[in-house]
C-alpha cells in the first residue's frame, strides 16, 4: 500500500538524518491522507451536492463542465479516520472549513452526513438498483469464449469511443474490449431478446441509470467506469474484468458517457 510505503520511507529518512524523536504528526498526516484517498470514490458516490449548502459539485461554462469539490476531514485530531469522518463540500465551503472551523460547524456537518446516509439507506430499500438476472448468463458466456476466438476485429474503428472517453488508458481498454467481444455480445443479446429471456431496453435503462448516479457524483471517467463495474459485479458475481467488457459495449452504443457530439440513443442492439 502507498500508506505503508510512505511510512517506511519516513522511517528511512529519519534514520539517515539521525533523528532520534520520530515525527508523529507526519505519520498521522500520512494516515489521514491515505484514508481520504481510500474513501474518495465512495464519498463522491454517496454525496448529494455540497454537504453544507447543497450546491452541485460541478462547475459549467458554455458547453464545458468539470468537478469542483473539496473533501475535508471533519476533525484533524483523528489519527485513523473512517469514511464518516470526511465530508464532501463545494470548493468555497471546503476551503473555508479547512482554513478554520468551529466545533459547532463540525457537529452540523456530521448531522447532515447522518441524514444523507439515512436517505441513501431508504432509497436502497425503496428503489434498489436493478439488473436483468439473465445478464449474468451473458457475462458467463463472455468469460468462457475460447482464447483462440478472442481476436480483435481489424475493421473496428474507435472513432465513436474517442468522442466519449477522454482518458487514454480507459480508451485503450474499452477499444480493446469492444473490438474483440462486440460481435459475440450482439449475437447473445439478440438471441436472448428473441427468446424473451431479456429486455434490451430495460437493460439499457438500468445501466444508464447507474451511470448517471455515478456521473452526477463528480467522479472522473475512470472512477465512473470502476463504480459501474463494481455495481454490475455486485449484482452478478461475474468478476470485474468481464463486467468491464460489457460496460465498454454500453459506452460504444452511447448508453454510458456523453459524446462530444449529439447522438440520439435508439435502444437498438448494435
PyMOL commands that set and color helices and strands:
alter all, ss='L'
color gray80, all
select helices_A, chain A and resi 2-16+24-46+83-85+91-99+103-126+135-143+147-149+159-162+168-194+200-215+221-236+240-252
alter helices_A, ss='H'
color red, helices_A
select strands_A, chain A and resi 58-61+64-67+70-73+86-89
alter strands_A, ss='S'
color yellow, strands_A
deselect
rebuild
show_as cartoon
